[in-house]
Amino acid sequence: MAWTNKVLRVNLSEGTCNSEPLNTEWAQDYIGQRGLATRYMVEEVDATCDPLGPDNKLIFATGPLTGTMASTGGRYSVITKGPLTGAIACSNSGGFLGAELKSAGWDMVILE
């Protein structure tokens, strides 16, 4: 399935949803969902922001193999700034969500 080159950005404060192109340069540099989503976090979230505040983001990211028959084709990552340490926290999960996001045409969903 590779990349769909689309990111869904959901602004919960404003109640808006926008589609934007995936940064393909970053996608080539970081390859998988964890690295790519971490790059988005580093670029978009201030290191001093409150992890439980409105400036933090929650990113659901798929990778280039998500939605394929590859052994890792059902994986996706969730990235945010964690409240326990204040560092970037990453969780990797399986199931249907990653493949469904990819089937819907999204590489990443960013909740802000």
Secondary structure, DSSP 8 states (H G I E B T S, - for coil): -----EEEEEETTTTEEEEEE--HHHHHHH-SHHHHHHHHHHHHS-TTS-TTSTT--EEEE--TTTTSSSTTTT-EEEEEE-TTTSSEEEEEE-SSHHHHHHHTT-SEEEE-
